[in-house]
């Protein structure tokens, strides 16, 4: 699997498959090696953790509720169009930019930007 995903940390996404289908949330963490993402409020699980007061004295044991990773293919990017949130696919375009060298001279170059397929606007 490639180490890049169509979504990034902070993106607003909608779950399109699985037990939490239809939920919308922000991405907390991206795990590109595994092709997974952690979405706020989605795939919430309970973890039973032991008391570790001997090591540092601060980690209290108990049952912790936390978000577990879900596959990146099960989420779709959400963008705002006329005040409404709609799902869209992600595209990439090469855009012309002006860069500046350390000595102050400028030159033209291209950079890749993420684009919402539905609107054509940069994300």
Secondary structure, 3 states (H helix, E strand, C coil): CCCCCCCCCCCEEEECCCCCCCCEEEEEEEECCCCEEEECCCCEEEEEECCCCCCCCCCCCEEEEEECCEEHHHEEEEEEECCEEEEECEEEEEEEEEEECCCCCEEEEEEEEEEECCCCCEC
